Amino acid sequence: MASSETNRLHPFSAVMATIQRGVVGLSMPFFLIGMLSGLTDAVDPAWSIYLAPVGLVVGVAYGLAYYYRFEYELTRDTFDLSSGVFSRRSREIPFGRIQNVDVRQGIVQQLLGVAVVTVETAGGGETEAQLNVVSEDEANRLRREIRRLTAAAAAERSAGESSNEHDRAGGDETADLEADATGSEAIDRELETGGEPTRLFELSARELLLYSFTSFSFAAVGGVLFLLFFANDAAFGILLSLAEPLGGPTTLDSASPLEYGVFGLVSLFNGLAVTYLLSVVYAFLGYYGFQVGRAGDDLVYERGLLQRYSGSIPLEKVQSLTVTDNPLQRRIGYAGLWIETAGYGPDSSGGSQSAIPLARKRRVYGFAERLSGLERPSFRRPTTVARRRYLGRYSIVAGVVVAGAFGLSLVTALENWWLAAVAFLVVPPAAHLRWANLGYYVGDRNLVIRSGFWKRRTTVVPYYRLQTVSTRRSVFQRRLGLASLVVDTASSRTFFWATPTIYDLEYEVAREIRETTRERLQSALRERAESPNSDDGGGGVSVAFT
């Protein structure tokens, strides 16, 4: 039974709140007086010196009041929060809606023994509740208690639905009592799983290094831009010194076109090198100590060195699995696994959560097989007409590149613009690689879709998770008798990952697959409804890991 005692945040939260509000209160008079003094002579800029201490006191007082007015508690059915100084806001979050309880610790928070706890609900696009900050022990207690109560709510809901179905079928009182007993036993079993999770996967030192050196993080681009913004003079000085021995300019004010070209190439090379190194460091720090375990019906994970993350991936919210690899990872036989969930998670970038950053491909597919019942897929490629389509598409792109180089030569001193025609040499292999990395497999339990070369994605979609399967045809596809099959689930899609699509099938083949998936969707739903181990949350998902 959860405690109904009202709790407050850690005292360090009061320190953070008073500092933040005090800084705001201190700076506000300077901002307002400075703006008003520019509009009218009646306001003396010196007033801000006298008003700043007043703003500081008001800000500190508000921060303390906010700390004392923030309360939370766990009841039997809900997670309740109350906050606000002048305008009070009270929230009751039912445990049946809670999807993730995540704990985040920066390096300072790790040293102080505190953490930030966020609560996410299914289908939410933002954090439902955030406790900033609580003690590390309290964070673990909250995560454990909420997981237990969430499991209990799911078991009660499942038992209630079974009882309702029995009532509609005209069952007797003895059967009702047996159903109630079964539901109580289910609740007890779920509560027992709230302890330490069973470890399923741990990223080894070798795998961590391989992942760091064979992956790329776009956060590294932001890091390079940040360095250039705040240290542009020093960065240009270093680039000039590196380019000068190779024929680059000594200064940018009196450089020839050739020297500018050398400087540009050297800067590009060094920029890419620094970005890559930052990406390696970012991946290493972010996935240091990565491990996945099972607690009840949740996959739980921990990762990070300077910023420590821990959270959960509810199995009942799993929509699809995606195996990812790039050319270098494929070369050494490694891949990663991502899980698409029905809602939002702070580690997810919009619903995608890493289950295995990088491991041997056989380990990854073994994990996916146990999680989704994945059969060994034998992929079929689209028709070779699709390859001719890509050849024409990329030829147009190469023609645009050549035309752009020619246009640039008309307004600049650029010579030998025709060298841009080398882009046409890339067209045939690019078209073939695009086509060769497409594939699909219509299995008994899952639809498997593969696409991409630089970042190849193999997406496993269980039939019972399908929302819509639709054909899409552009003008060019209609002329060639082709169609793409778009497979949509309830998962939230990220900015970089589009909806799984089987590209450029023959139109009749696309229609056949659409009808087949529709039939297998209905069959899968019937099987789950008849299975004694299934429920609305996805109890039919196999989690018999070894």
Number of C-alpha atoms within 10 A of each C-alpha: 10 14 10 13 9 13 12 16 18 18 14 17 21 20 14 16 22 24 17 15 21 23 17 16 22 23 16 18 22 20 11 12 19 17 13 15 15 12 10 9 9 9 15 13 17 12 14 21 13 11 17 18 16 15 22 22 17 17 23 23 16 19 23 19 17 20 24 16 16 20 18 21 18 23 18 14 16 20 21 18 20 14 17 15 15 10 6 10 11 13 14 15 19 17 23 19 16 22 27 25 26 27 25 24 23 17 12 12 20 16 9 13 13 24 27 19 25 21 23 23 23 17 19 17 14 14 14 14 17 15 20 19 23 22 21 21 12 16 22 17 12 21 22 19 19 22 27 26 27 22 25 24 21 21 23 18 16 18 21 15 14 17 20 14 12 15 14 8 9 9 13 10 10 9 13 16 12 12 17 17 13 14 21 16 13 19 20 15 16 22 20 12 19 20 13 10 16 15 16 15 19 17 20 15 12 10 16 22 18 18 23 26 18 19 18 19 16 12 13 20 18 13 16 16 14 12 13 14 11 10 11 13 10 12 14 15 12 12 18 20 15 16 20 16 10 12 14 25 22 16 14 13 7 10 14 12 13 12 20 18 15 18 25 16 14 19 19 13 12 14 16 14 12 16 22 22 16 22 23 22 16 20 24 20 18 18 22 22 18 22 20 24 20 23 22 21 21 22 20 24 25 20 20 20 17 15 17 22 22 20 24 25 27 21 23 18 21 25 26 27 26 25 23 25 25 19 14 14 22 14 9 11 13 24 25 23 24 21 24 28 29 25 25 26 30 21 16 19 14 22 23 26 22 18 26 23 24 27 24 16 20 12 16 20 19 16 21 22 17 16 17 21 18 22 17 11 15 11 14 13 18 21 14 14 17 24 20 15 17 19 19 15 13 18 19 14 14 20 15 14 17 20 16 13 19 18 13 14 15 11 8 8 9 13 12 10 16 12 11 17 15 12 16 16 11 13 19 17 11 16 20 16 15 18 26 16 16 23 20 22 20 18 18 14 20 26 23 25 24 25 22 18 17 13 13 19 25 22 24 28 25 25 25 22 21 19 13 13 17 14 18 17 16 11 8 11 19 13 9 16 15 25 25 21 22 18 20 19 22 18 23 23 22 14 8 6 11 10 13 23 21 23 25 26 24 20 19 12 15 22 17 11 17 18 13 12 24 18 12 20 20 12 15 19 14 12 14 18 14 11 12 11 11 15 20 13 15 19 16 18 19 13 18 7 15 9
